[in-house]
Amino acid sequence: MTGPGTAPVRIDTSRPHPARVYDWWLGGKDNYPVDEELARRILTADGTVLRGARANRRFMHRAVRTVAEAGVRQFLDVGTGIPTEPNLHQVAQGVAAESRVVYADNDPIVLRHAEALLHGTAEGSTRYVHADVRDADTLLRRAAESLDLGRPVALSLVALTHYLDDDPDGDDVYGLLERYRAALAPGSYLILSQVTPDLSPEAVERAADLFGRSGTPFHPRSLAAFSRFFTGLELLGPGVIPVHGWRPAAEDVAAQAEGIVPVYAGVARKP
């Protein structure tokens, strides 16, 4: 699944990793004490994180189903995290069994579990590559071993961009997203969600501070800053909106009664 020549990688358990913290919030078991410690501290500081994690997963399901029903048959999920059920390939291949899916993440524990768990349909393909979102050239080159980048691809970065800064001498998240978008064929889609300070500023500030002190920079963004990721693309209705409200199913409408989720979401098409 990882392709020939994949070198063994060492799992660093001395510091938390966002994918494993997120796994703990979702009730997973594929995390370490250092991840659980940070996850609990952030949960104490920001009571929205559990429902935010669940809302993000449901948004991914709805967004993937939407673009699959629009005819997209190729999916690149960057920052996929530790597999949970149903995962992106199950949603996409549930709509069209021939769908081709590539997952990418930089956490070795994700690689280990992906090899064991990410099995798709016989008609389609499901592959995992160990790569960092910041290394767009390598990630895209390896994705192109399974995907035809000359045809539409749905690029998913769900709950990822808030770990990247916008400094041109740093992560340069806007420039980075532009490089990914430029590599995609017309008719491709961009699926994004991102934590915002707009809806729960004090709690999000506390969470960002805890992430930062753990060695994981965290960059919540305003509505205007998040919307900038979609510049030049055609936003699908209802546009950029709090994650619960993006084409909600009954479960999402019911979940809104639990309280605010400080996360924006959007899906857009490359013209």
C-alpha positions in Angstrom: 0.0 0.0 0.0 2.8 2.4 0.6 4.6 1.5 -2.6 8.0 -0.2 -3.2 11.0 1.0 -1.4 9.3 2.5 1.7 11.8 2.7 4.4 11.0 1.8 8.1 10.2 4.8 10.2 10.5 5.4 13.9 7.5 6.5 15.9 8.4 9.4 18.2 6.4 9.1 21.4 8.3 11.8 23.3 6.0 14.6 22.0 2.4 14.7 21.0 1.3 14.6 17.4 -1.9 16.2 16.1 -3.2 13.0 14.4 -2.9 11.1 17.7 -4.4 13.9 19.8 -7.3 14.0 17.3 -7.6 10.2 17.6 -8.0 10.4 21.3 -10.7 13.0 20.9 -12.6 10.7 18.6 -12.4 7.9 21.1 -9.6 6.0 19.4 -6.9 3.8 21.0 -4.0 4.6 18.6 -2.3 7.3 20.7 0.2 7.5 23.5 0.2 9.0 27.0 1.8 12.2 25.8 -1.0 12.6 23.2 -3.7 11.8 25.8 -2.2 14.3 28.2 -2.3 17.2 25.7 -5.8 16.1 24.5 -7.2 16.2 28.0 -5.6 19.6 28.8 -7.0 21.1 25.6 -10.4 19.6 26.4 -10.3 21.2 29.8 -9.4 24.6 28.3 -11.8 24.3 25.3 -15.0 22.2 25.8 -15.8 22.4 22.1 -13.1 20.1 20.9 -14.9 16.8 21.1 -17.9 18.0 19.2 -15.6 19.8 16.8 -13.7 16.6 16.0 -17.0 14.7 15.4 -18.4 17.6 13.3 -15.3 17.6 11.2 -15.6 13.9 10.4 -19.3 14.2 9.5 -18.4 17.2 7.2 -15.8 15.1 5.5 -18.4 12.4 4.8 -20.9 14.9 3.4 -18.3 16.7 1.3 -16.8 13.6 -0.2 -20.3 12.2 -1.0 -21.2 15.5 -2.6 -18.2 15.6 -5.0 -18.4 11.8 -5.7 -22.1 12.3 -6.7 -20.9 15.2 -8.9 -18.8 12.6 -10.8 -15.3 12.9 -9.2 -13.6 9.5 -9.1 -10.2 10.5 -7.7 -9.5 11.7 -4.1 -6.3 12.9 -2.4 -6.7 13.2 1.4 -3.7 15.1 3.0 -3.3 14.9 6.7 -5.7 11.9 6.8 -4.9 11.0 10.4 -5.4 7.6 12.0 -8.1 5.6 10.1 -11.6 5.7 11.5 -14.8 4.1 10.2 -16.2 5.1 7.8 -13.1 6.6 6.2 -12.9 8.7 3.1 -12.4 5.8 0.7 -15.5 4.0 2.1 -17.6 7.0 1.5 -16.3 7.6 -2.0 -16.3 4.0 -3.1 -19.8 3.7 -1.6 -20.9 6.1 -4.2 -18.7 4.8 -7.0 -16.8 1.5 -6.4 -14.2 2.5 -9.0 -13.0 5.5 -7.1 -9.3 5.9 -6.5 -8.1 7.2 -3.2 -4.7 8.3 -1.9 -4.1 9.1 1.7 -1.1 11.1 2.9 0.2 11.8 6.4 3.6 12.4 8.0 2.9 10.4 11.2 4.5 6.9 11.2 1.7 5.5 13.4 -0.7 6.5 10.7 1.4 4.5 8.2 1.3 1.5 10.4 -2.4 1.5 10.8 -3.1 2.5 7.2 -1.3 -0.6 6.0 -3.5 -2.8 8.2 -6.9 -1.0 7.8 -7.2 0.9 4.5 -8.7 -1.7 2.1 -10.9 -0.5 -0.7 -13.0 -2.1 -3.3 -11.7 -4.4 -6.0 -12.9 -2.0 -8.7 -11.0 1.0 -7.3 -7.8 1.5 -5.4 -6.8 2.8 -1.9 -3.2 3.7 -1.2 -1.3 5.5 1.6 1.9 7.6 1.2 4.1 8.7 4.0 4.7 12.4 3.1 4.5 15.9 4.7 2.0 18.4 3.3 4.8 21.0 3.2 6.7 18.9 0.6 4.1 19.4 -2.1 6.3 18.2 -5.0 7.1 14.9 -3.3 3.6 14.3 -2.1 2.0 15.1 -5.5 4.6 13.0 -7.3 3.9 10.0 -5.2 0.1 10.6 -5.4 0.5 10.6 -9.2 1.6 7.0 -9.1 -2.0 6.1 -8.3 -4.0 9.2 -9.5 -4.2 10.8 -13.0 -3.6 14.4 -12.2 -4.7 15.3 -15.7 -8.2 14.5 -14.6 -10.3 16.0 -11.8 -9.2 15.2 -8.2 -10.9 16.0 -4.9 -8.2 17.4 -2.6 -9.2 17.1 1.0 -7.4 19.0 3.8 -9.8 18.6 6.7 -8.7 20.2 10.0 -5.1 20.6 8.7 -4.4 24.2 7.7 -4.6 25.5 11.3 -1.3 23.7 11.9 0.4 25.7 9.1 1.5 29.3 9.4 1.2 31.9 6.6 4.7 33.3 6.9 6.3 33.3 3.4 9.6 32.2 5.1 7.8 29.5 7.1 5.0 27.1 6.0 3.5 29.8 3.6 0.2 28.1 3.8 -1.4 30.2 1.1 1.4 29.7 -1.3 1.4 26.0 -0.4 -2.3 25.6 -1.2 -1.8 27.4 -4.5 0.9 24.9 -5.5 -1.6 22.0 -4.8 -4.4 23.8 -6.7 -2.1 24.6 -9.6 -1.3 20.9 -10.0 -5.0 19.9 -10.2 -7.0 19.7 -13.4 -10.0 21.9 -14.1 -13.1 20.3 -12.5 -11.2 19.3 -9.4 -12.5 20.2 -5.9 -10.9 21.6 -2.7 -12.4 20.4 0.6 -11.3 22.3 3.7 -12.1 22.9 7.3 -10.2 25.0 9.8 -10.5 26.2 13.4 -11.5 29.8 13.8 -11.3 32.3 16.7 -14.4 34.0 15.5 -17.0 31.9 17.3 -15.3 31.1 20.6 -12.3 33.4 20.9 -11.2 32.8 24.6 -11.5 29.0 24.4 -9.7 28.8 21.0 -6.9 31.1 22.4 -6.4 28.7 25.3 -6.3 25.7 23.1 -3.8 27.4 20.7 -1.6 28.3 23.6 -1.5 24.7 24.9 -0.7 23.4 21.4 2.1 25.9 21.0 3.6 25.1 24.4 3.6 21.4 23.4 5.7 22.2 20.3 2.8 22.2 17.8 2.1 25.7 16.4 -1.6 26.3 16.0 -3.1 29.0 13.8 -6.8 29.7 14.1 -8.1 31.9 11.2 -10.9 34.4 10.8 -13.6 34.0 8.2 -11.8 36.3 5.8 -8.5 34.5 6.3 -10.1 31.1 5.7 -12.1 32.3 2.7 -8.8 33.3 1.1 -8.0 29.7 0.5 -10.8 29.6 -2.1 -9.8 32.6 -4.1 -10.3 31.9 -7.8 -12.4 28.8 -7.2 -16.2 28.3 -7.5 -17.6 27.8 -4.0 -20.4 25.3 -3.7 -23.4 26.4 -1.7 -23.8 27.4 1.1 -20.3 28.8 0.8 -17.9 29.1 3.7 -19.9 28.4 6.8 -19.6 26.9 10.3 -19.0 23.2 9.8 -22.3 22.1 11.3 -24.2 24.1 8.7 -22.5 22.8 5.5 -25.3 20.8 3.8 -26.3 19.4 7.2 -27.9 16.0 7.7 -30.4 15.4 10.4 -27.6 14.3 12.8 -25.8 17.6 12.2 -28.9 19.7 12.8 -29.5 17.8 16.1 -25.8 18.3 17.1 -26.1 22.1 16.7 -28.1 22.0 20.0 -24.9 20.8 21.8 -23.3 24.2 21.3 -20.9 26.2 19.2 -18.2 24.4 17.0 -15.5 27.0 16.2 -14.7 25.5 12.8 -15.3 26.8 9.3 -15.8 24.6 6.3 -16.1 25.0 2.6 -16.0 23.1 -0.7 -15.0 24.7 -4.0 -14.5 23.6 -7.7 -11.6 24.6 -9.9 -13.1 26.2 -13.0 
